[in-house]
Amino acid sequence: MESGIEKIYLICQYNRKESGRNVIAPPAGITWIDYLVRSLKAIGNNVSIISYSAGVGSSYFSHKIVEVDEKECVQFLPALNCIGSCLLLRISQLFSFVQVFFFILRKTNKNDKIILYHDYGFSRFMQFARKIIKRNYIFILGEFFAAVYDKGSECLKKEIDSVEGAKGYIIANSMMRQYVKTAVNYCVSHGDYTYCDIKRLLKEDNEPIQVVYAGKISKTDITDAFIAAEIARYVQGDFLFHLLGYGTENDINELKSLIDNINKERGKRIILFDGCLSGAEYDQFLSKCDIGLCTRTLKEPSCNLCFPSKTLVYLTHGLSVICPDAEFIRNSEITSLVTFVEGEMTPQNIARTMDMMTLKKCDFKDAIHQLDVKFLNSLKEMINAI
């Protein structure tokens, strides 16, 4: 890395193919981290990503450093296998957290800036660690898990308390600062503001409108994928739905079963499950789609404590976006770029919105570029204020 330039540490669950590791890291989180790293480098910082991700396929993973370029490196801390009983998972997590603690203690100085990607268990641990090791901490707040998973007000209060007292915040929507009392020095990023310039595929006149939902697949907590599938029961227009994402084998099988049933009911193949895609393969897939679905059903105020990053992914690939008519999106910087569902987020209401909307060629490149420039300026201002 170049000398004479300030280095920022970014501690998170992260992976890249050069690591040669099979580690656990959320795909949406990796996308946001990659964008943040590019942004930090663009405003003149060196970045060292510190990954504490637990692994699968081996009992132990040793420390590894990947030099990306002169301004970026990734350090993978030692990790244990996280597959097994609940006890083994907790041991693996604690081992990873302890690795982070000693890395900060031994490898950083009191004036260093350290960005922490918020995760419920990790932030609770760092709440303790930050009392012992004084540094310039900055939190990335993509969502509050107690709100997203409806864990109750007491659990949410503990989670918010765990991130109080940092020197800066990168938050997913501006309404979050109302809940974090110390979020005075902050900047807002709804996700990755990098526009994808991949050439969109030309459609045939008789080809159905291609609709995509991409995200977590769960039958118990975030049921967005199942709501997206149910929409196909009610649409009147000529649509073909594509569902992509990740989840447990049981949940994915449940979704596939639902897809089979709906296809039989409609008497045609109206929904497809296309697996879990990423990188260039995902970009290419989105280039053939027309509409992106955000079927988030959280009620206020819980929905104000997160932001569905998939909306940015859809917009940066030129898709029309359908999303809930919620305050956190109404008050966001993309409000003029999306189509809102009137009323509750039921499959019937979403289908009605799709049937009524006029599909047109979308080019949000200039709008996304302006959001990127605004974020870079606010990020630089936030960091310089520390």
C-alpha positions as CSV (number, residue, x, y, z in Angstrom):
1,M,0.0,0.0,0.0
2,E,1.0,3.6,-0.6
3,S,2.7,5.3,2.3
4,G,1.7,8.8,3.5
5,I,-2.0,8.2,2.9
6,E,-4.4,7.5,5.7
7,K,-5.4,3.9,6.1
8,I,-8.9,2.9,7.2
9,Y,-9.8,-0.6,8.6
10,L,-13.1,-2.1,7.6
11,I,-14.1,-5.1,9.8
12,C,-16.9,-7.3,8.4
13,Q,-17.9,-10.7,7.1
14,Y,-16.4,-10.8,3.7
15,N,-15.0,-13.0,1.0
16,R,-13.5,-12.9,-2.5
17,K,-12.5,-15.7,-4.9
18,E,-8.7,-15.0,-4.3
19,S,-9.1,-16.2,-0.7
20,G,-9.5,-19.8,-1.7
21,R,-11.9,-20.1,1.2
22,N,-15.5,-21.3,1.6
23,V,-16.6,-18.8,4.2
24,I,-20.0,-17.4,5.2
25,A,-20.6,-13.9,4.0
26,P,-24.0,-12.3,2.9
27,P,-24.0,-11.5,-0.8
28,A,-25.7,-8.2,-0.4
29,G,-23.2,-7.2,2.3
30,I,-20.3,-8.0,0.0
31,T,-21.7,-5.8,-2.8
32,W,-22.2,-2.9,-0.4
33,I,-18.7,-3.4,1.1
34,D,-17.1,-3.5,-2.4
35,Y,-18.8,-0.2,-3.3
36,L,-17.8,1.4,0.0
37,V,-14.2,0.3,-0.5
38,R,-14.2,1.8,-4.1
39,S,-15.6,5.0,-2.6
40,L,-13.0,5.2,0.2
41,K,-10.2,4.7,-2.3
42,A,-11.8,7.4,-4.7
43,I,-11.6,10.0,-1.9
44,G,-8.0,9.3,-1.2
45,N,-7.8,6.5,1.5
46,N,-6.1,3.2,1.7
47,V,-8.4,0.4,2.9
48,S,-7.6,-2.8,4.8
49,I,-10.6,-5.1,4.9
50,I,-10.5,-7.4,8.0
51,S,-12.8,-10.4,7.4
52,Y,-13.8,-12.5,10.4
53,S,-16.1,-14.8,8.5
54,A,-16.5,-18.3,9.8
55,G,-15.9,-21.1,7.2
56,V,-17.3,-24.4,6.0
57,G,-15.6,-27.5,4.6
58,S,-12.5,-27.4,7.0
59,S,-12.1,-27.5,10.7
60,Y,-9.7,-24.5,10.8
61,F,-8.8,-21.6,8.5
62,S,-5.5,-19.9,9.1
63,H,-4.7,-16.2,8.7
64,K,-4.4,-15.1,5.1
65,I,-3.6,-11.7,3.4
66,V,-4.7,-10.9,-0.2
67,E,-3.1,-7.7,-1.7
68,V,-5.7,-6.4,-4.1
69,D,-3.8,-3.3,-5.3
70,E,-1.7,-0.5,-3.9
71,K,-4.6,1.0,-2.0
72,E,-6.4,-2.1,-0.8
73,C,-5.7,-5.4,0.9
74,V,-7.9,-8.0,2.6
75,Q,-6.9,-9.9,5.7
76,F,-8.8,-13.1,6.5
77,L,-8.5,-13.7,10.3
78,P,-8.2,-17.3,11.6
79,A,-11.6,-19.0,11.7
80,L,-13.3,-22.2,12.7
81,N,-15.9,-24.3,10.9
82,C,-19.3,-23.0,11.6
83,I,-21.3,-26.1,10.5
84,G,-22.7,-28.3,13.2
85,S,-24.7,-27.9,16.4
86,C,-25.8,-24.6,17.9
87,L,-23.0,-24.9,20.5
88,L,-20.4,-25.3,17.8
89,L,-21.8,-22.3,15.9
90,R,-21.5,-20.2,19.0
91,I,-18.0,-21.3,19.7
92,S,-17.0,-20.5,16.1
93,Q,-18.6,-17.0,16.4
94,L,-16.9,-16.3,19.7
95,F,-13.5,-17.5,18.3
96,S,-13.9,-15.0,15.4
97,F,-14.9,-12.2,17.6
98,V,-11.9,-12.8,19.8
99,Q,-9.7,-12.7,16.7
100,V,-11.1,-9.2,15.9
101,F,-10.5,-8.0,19.5
102,F,-6.8,-8.9,19.4
103,F,-6.3,-7.6,15.9
104,I,-7.6,-4.2,16.9
105,L,-5.6,-4.3,20.2
106,R,-2.3,-5.3,18.5
107,K,-2.4,-4.0,15.0
108,T,-4.2,-0.6,15.2
109,N,-3.4,2.7,16.9
110,K,-5.7,5.0,19.0
111,N,-6.1,7.5,16.2
112,D,-7.0,4.9,13.5
113,K,-10.4,5.0,11.9
114,I,-12.1,1.6,12.1
115,I,-15.4,0.9,10.2
116,L,-17.6,-1.8,11.7
117,Y,-20.2,-3.5,9.6
118,H,-23.2,-3.9,11.9
119,D,-24.3,-7.4,12.7
120,Y,-26.4,-8.2,15.8
121,G,-24.0,-10.5,17.6
122,F,-20.8,-8.8,16.4
123,S,-22.0,-5.3,17.5
124,R,-23.0,-6.6,20.9
125,F,-19.5,-8.0,21.3
126,M,-17.9,-4.8,20.1
127,Q,-20.0,-2.8,22.6
128,F,-17.9,-4.5,25.2
129,A,-14.6,-4.3,23.2
130,R,-15.0,-0.6,22.4
131,K,-15.0,0.2,26.1
132,I,-11.6,-1.4,26.4
133,I,-10.0,-0.4,23.1
134,K,-10.5,3.3,22.3
135,R,-10.4,4.0,18.6
136,N,-12.3,6.1,16.1
137,Y,-15.1,3.7,15.3
138,I,-17.6,4.1,12.5
139,F,-20.6,1.9,12.0
140,I,-22.2,0.8,8.8
141,L,-25.9,0.3,9.6
142,G,-27.7,-1.5,6.8
143,E,-30.5,-2.7,9.0
144,F,-31.5,-3.4,12.5
145,F,-32.1,-7.1,12.7
146,A,-34.5,-7.0,15.7
147,A,-36.8,-4.8,13.5
148,V,-36.4,-6.8,10.4
149,Y,-37.1,-10.1,12.2
150,D,-39.7,-8.6,14.5
151,K,-37.9,-9.6,17.8
152,G,-39.7,-7.0,19.9
153,S,-39.0,-3.6,21.3
154,E,-36.7,-4.7,24.1
155,C,-34.4,-6.6,21.7
156,L,-34.4,-3.6,19.4
157,K,-33.4,-1.3,22.2
158,K,-30.4,-3.5,23.1
159,E,-29.4,-3.6,19.4
160,I,-29.6,0.2,19.0
161,D,-27.6,0.6,22.3
162,S,-24.9,-1.7,20.9
163,V,-24.0,0.9,18.2
164,E,-24.3,4.1,20.2
165,G,-21.3,6.2,20.9
166,A,-19.4,5.8,17.5
167,K,-17.6,8.7,15.9
168,G,-19.5,8.3,12.6
169,Y,-22.2,6.3,10.8
170,I,-22.9,5.1,7.3
171,I,-26.7,4.5,7.3
172,A,-29.0,2.9,4.8
173,N,-31.7,5.5,5.1
174,S,-31.9,8.9,6.7
175,M,-34.6,8.0,9.1
176,M,-32.3,5.7,11.1
177,R,-30.6,8.7,12.7
178,Q,-33.8,9.4,14.6
179,Y,-33.3,6.1,16.5
180,V,-29.5,6.3,17.1
181,K,-29.0,9.3,19.5
182,T,-25.2,9.6,18.7
183,A,-25.7,9.6,14.9
184,V,-24.8,13.2,14.4
185,N,-21.8,12.7,12.1
186,Y,-23.3,10.5,9.4
187,C,-23.8,9.9,5.6
188,V,-26.5,8.0,3.8
189,S,-26.0,5.2,1.2
190,H,-29.0,3.2,0.0
191,G,-26.6,0.7,-1.5
192,D,-24.3,0.4,-4.5
193,Y,-24.5,3.5,-6.7
194,T,-22.5,1.9,-9.5
195,Y,-24.4,1.9,-12.8
196,C,-24.1,-1.3,-14.8
197,D,-23.3,-0.5,-18.4
198,I,-24.0,-4.0,-19.7
199,K,-25.9,-3.9,-23.0
200,R,-29.6,-4.8,-22.4
201,L,-31.0,-7.6,-24.5
202,L,-33.5,-6.7,-27.2
203,K,-37.0,-8.2,-26.7
204,E,-39.2,-9.8,-29.3
205,D,-42.6,-8.2,-29.8
206,N,-44.4,-11.4,-28.5
207,E,-42.1,-12.0,-25.6
208,P,-43.6,-11.7,-22.1
209,I,-42.6,-9.0,-19.6
210,Q,-39.7,-10.4,-17.6
211,V,-40.1,-9.9,-13.8
212,V,-37.4,-10.7,-11.3
213,Y,-37.3,-11.1,-7.5
214,A,-33.8,-11.6,-6.0
215,G,-33.1,-12.0,-2.3
216,K,-33.4,-14.2,0.7
217,I,-35.7,-17.2,0.5
218,S,-37.4,-17.9,3.8
219,K,-40.8,-19.3,4.9
220,T,-40.6,-18.1,8.5
221,D,-39.0,-14.7,8.8
222,I,-38.6,-12.7,5.5
223,T,-41.3,-14.1,3.3
224,D,-40.7,-11.7,0.4
225,A,-39.9,-14.5,-2.1
226,F,-43.1,-16.3,-1.4
227,I,-45.1,-13.1,-1.8
228,A,-43.4,-12.5,-5.2
229,A,-44.4,-16.0,-6.3
230,E,-48.0,-15.5,-5.2
231,I,-48.3,-12.4,-7.4
232,A,-48.3,-14.8,-10.4
233,R,-51.7,-16.1,-9.4
234,Y,-53.4,-12.7,-9.9
235,V,-51.7,-10.9,-12.8
236,Q,-53.7,-10.5,-16.0
237,G,-51.0,-9.3,-18.3
238,D,-48.3,-11.4,-20.1
239,F,-45.6,-11.8,-17.5
240,L,-42.8,-14.3,-16.8
241,F,-41.5,-14.3,-13.2
242,H,-38.0,-15.2,-12.2
243,L,-37.2,-15.9,-8.6
244,L,-33.5,-15.9,-7.5
245,G,-31.9,-16.2,-4.1
246,Y,-30.4,-18.1,-1.3
247,G,-31.9,-19.9,1.7
248,T,-32.1,-23.3,3.5
249,E,-32.7,-26.4,1.5
250,N,-36.1,-26.8,3.1
251,D,-37.2,-23.2,2.3
252,I,-36.0,-23.5,-1.3
253,N,-37.9,-26.7,-1.8
254,E,-41.0,-25.1,-0.3
255,L,-40.7,-22.3,-2.9
256,K,-40.2,-24.7,-5.7
257,S,-43.3,-26.6,-4.6
258,L,-45.3,-23.4,-4.6
259,I,-44.0,-22.5,-8.1
260,D,-45.1,-25.9,-9.4
261,N,-48.6,-25.4,-8.0
262,I,-49.0,-21.9,-9.4
263,N,-47.8,-23.0,-12.8
264,K,-50.3,-25.8,-12.8
265,E,-53.1,-23.5,-11.7
266,R,-52.3,-21.0,-14.5
267,G,-51.9,-23.7,-17.1
268,K,-48.6,-22.4,-18.2
269,R,-45.1,-21.8,-17.1
270,I,-45.4,-18.3,-15.5
271,I,-42.7,-18.7,-12.8
272,L,-39.2,-20.0,-12.9
273,F,-36.7,-20.6,-10.1
274,D,-33.3,-19.6,-11.4
275,G,-31.1,-20.4,-8.4
276,C,-28.6,-18.1,-6.8
277,L,-26.5,-15.9,-9.2
278,S,-23.8,-13.4,-8.5
279,G,-21.2,-11.2,-10.3
280,A,-21.2,-11.0,-14.1
281,E,-23.6,-13.9,-14.4
282,Y,-26.2,-11.9,-12.3
283,D,-25.5,-8.7,-14.3
284,Q,-26.2,-10.6,-17.5
285,F,-29.4,-12.1,-16.1
286,L,-30.8,-8.8,-15.1
287,S,-30.1,-7.4,-18.5
288,K,-33.0,-9.4,-19.9
289,C,-35.4,-8.4,-17.2
290,D,-37.9,-5.5,-17.2
291,I,-39.4,-5.2,-13.7
292,G,-37.7,-5.8,-10.3
293,L,-39.8,-6.6,-7.3
294,C,-39.3,-5.4,-3.8
295,T,-42.0,-7.2,-1.8
296,R,-40.9,-6.1,1.7
297,T,-43.9,-6.2,4.1
298,L,-42.5,-4.7,7.3
299,K,-44.8,-2.2,9.0
300,E,-43.8,1.2,10.3
301,P,-41.8,2.0,12.3
302,S,-39.8,-1.3,11.8
303,C,-39.4,-0.7,8.1
304,N,-37.7,2.7,8.9
305,L,-34.7,0.7,10.3
306,C,-33.6,-0.9,7.1
307,F,-33.5,-0.4,3.3
308,P,-33.9,-3.0,0.7
309,S,-30.6,-2.8,-1.3
310,K,-32.2,-4.8,-4.1
311,T,-34.0,-1.7,-5.2
312,L,-30.6,-0.1,-6.1
313,V,-29.5,-3.3,-7.8
314,Y,-32.6,-3.2,-10.0
315,L,-32.3,0.6,-10.8
316,T,-28.6,0.3,-11.6
317,H,-29.4,-2.3,-14.2
318,G,-32.2,-0.3,-15.9
319,L,-35.2,-2.1,-14.5
320,S,-38.5,-0.6,-13.5
321,V,-38.9,-1.1,-9.7
322,I,-42.1,-1.9,-7.8
323,C,-41.9,-1.4,-4.0
324,P,-44.0,-0.7,-0.9
325,D,-45.5,2.7,-0.3
326,A,-43.5,3.1,2.9
327,E,-42.2,6.3,4.5
328,F,-38.5,5.2,4.4
329,I,-38.7,4.9,0.6
330,R,-41.0,8.0,0.2
331,N,-38.3,10.0,2.0
332,S,-35.4,8.5,0.2
333,E,-33.4,9.8,-2.7
334,I,-34.9,7.2,-5.1
335,T,-38.6,8.1,-4.5
336,S,-39.0,9.6,-8.0
337,L,-37.4,6.5,-9.7
338,V,-39.7,3.7,-8.4
339,T,-43.4,2.7,-8.7
340,F,-45.3,2.4,-5.4
341,V,-47.9,-0.2,-4.6
342,E,-51.2,1.4,-3.4
343,G,-52.4,-0.1,-0.1
344,E,-51.0,-3.1,1.7
345,M,-48.3,-5.3,0.1
346,T,-50.6,-8.1,-0.8
347,P,-50.0,-10.2,-3.9
348,Q,-53.4,-9.0,-5.3
349,N,-52.4,-5.3,-4.9
350,I,-48.9,-5.8,-6.4
351,A,-50.5,-7.7,-9.3
352,R,-52.9,-4.8,-9.8
353,T,-50.0,-2.3,-9.9
354,M,-48.1,-4.4,-12.4
355,D,-51.2,-4.7,-14.7
356,M,-51.8,-0.9,-14.6
357,M,-48.2,0.3,-15.0
358,T,-46.9,1.5,-18.4
359,L,-43.6,-0.2,-19.1
360,K,-41.1,2.1,-20.6
361,K,-37.4,2.0,-21.3
362,C,-35.6,3.1,-18.1
363,D,-32.2,4.8,-18.0
364,F,-31.4,6.0,-14.5
365,K,-27.7,6.4,-15.3
366,D,-27.6,10.2,-14.7
367,A,-29.7,10.0,-11.6
368,I,-27.5,7.2,-10.1
369,H,-24.4,9.1,-11.0
370,Q,-25.6,12.1,-9.0
371,L,-26.4,9.9,-6.0
372,D,-22.8,8.5,-6.2
373,V,-21.3,12.0,-6.3
374,K,-23.4,13.1,-3.4
375,F,-22.4,10.1,-1.4
376,L,-18.7,10.5,-2.1
377,N,-18.8,14.1,-0.9
378,S,-20.8,13.3,2.3
379,L,-18.5,10.3,3.0
380,K,-15.4,12.5,2.7
381,E,-17.0,15.1,4.9
382,M,-18.0,12.5,7.5
383,I,-14.5,10.9,7.7
384,N,-12.7,14.3,7.8
385,A,-14.8,15.4,10.7
386,I,-13.4,12.5,12.9
